Amino acid sequence: MNERDHQGPGIGSAPSSHNGDGTEKPGELSSGPVQSAANPGNDQLKKKVRQIIAATPEVRPEKVGPLKQAIEQGTYEIDARKVANALITKLILDP
């Protein structure tokens, strides 16, 4: 048997950006801290994202208002099929 016969789960995976000796191939982007240090705009982007998140209300009144009103009026109906699908999906995706 040759080396191809012994390949395991990595078959068909994207090529590594490393040379095999721990160094990266030239021209490849790193996803680690080196990229962040080399790109100071990244820090500004992170700061802007944090500001947007901080300014976003935890409760969205435009969504909650109509639901609250429907519940109070007794017209809110729960779609059991949607609830079941969401639960099953969550159970499958989050072991």
C-alpha positions in Angstrom: 0.0 0.0 0.0 1.2 3.5 -0.7 0.7 6.7 1.2 -2.6 7.5 -0.6 -4.2 4.3 0.7 -3.5 5.4 4.3 -5.0 8.9 4.2 -7.6 9.5 6.8 -10.2 12.2 7.6 -8.0 14.9 6.1 -8.7 13.8 2.5 -10.0 16.6 0.5 -9.2 19.3 3.1 -7.9 22.7 2.1 -4.2 23.0 1.9 -2.5 24.2 5.0 -0.9 27.6 5.1 2.0 26.2 7.1 5.2 24.7 5.6 5.2 21.8 8.0 8.0 23.2 10.1 5.8 25.6 12.1 6.4 28.6 9.7 3.8 30.0 7.4 4.0 30.1 3.6 4.7 33.5 2.2 1.7 35.5 1.1 -0.7 33.5 3.4 -2.8 35.4 5.9 -2.6 34.4 9.5 -5.7 34.2 11.7 -3.7 34.7 14.9 -2.5 37.7 16.8 0.1 38.5 14.1 -2.6 39.6 11.7 -4.1 41.9 14.4 -0.7 43.5 15.2 0.0 44.0 11.5 -3.4 45.6 10.8 -4.1 48.4 13.3 -7.5 49.0 11.4 -8.6 45.8 13.0 -8.5 47.3 16.4 -10.6 50.3 15.3 -13.1 47.9 13.7 -13.4 45.9 16.9 -13.9 49.1 18.9 -16.6 50.2 16.5 -18.4 46.8 16.7 -18.3 47.0 20.5 -19.8 50.5 20.4 -22.6 49.3 18.1 -23.3 46.4 20.4 -23.3 48.6 23.5 -25.7 51.0 21.8 -28.1 48.3 20.7 -31.0 47.9 23.1 -31.4 44.5 24.8 -35.1 44.5 24.1 -36.4 45.6 20.7 -39.7 47.4 21.3 -40.7 47.1 17.7 -40.7 43.3 18.0 -41.9 43.0 21.6 -44.8 45.5 21.4 -46.9 43.6 18.8 -46.3 40.3 20.6 -47.2 41.7 24.0 -50.4 43.1 22.5 -51.3 39.8 20.8 -50.8 37.9 24.1 -52.9 40.4 26.1 -55.7 40.1 23.5 -55.5 36.3 23.4 -54.8 36.3 19.7 -51.2 35.0 19.9 -50.9 31.5 18.6 -47.9 29.3 19.0 -47.0 27.2 16.0 -46.1 23.9 17.6 -44.4 22.6 14.4 -42.0 25.6 14.4 -41.2 25.1 18.1 -40.6 21.4 17.6 -38.4 22.0 14.6 -36.4 24.6 16.5 -35.9 22.2 19.4 -34.9 19.3 17.2 -32.5 21.5 15.3 -30.9 22.8 18.5 -30.5 19.3 19.9 -28.8 18.1 16.7 -26.5 21.1 16.2 -25.6 21.6 19.9 -24.5 18.3 21.3 
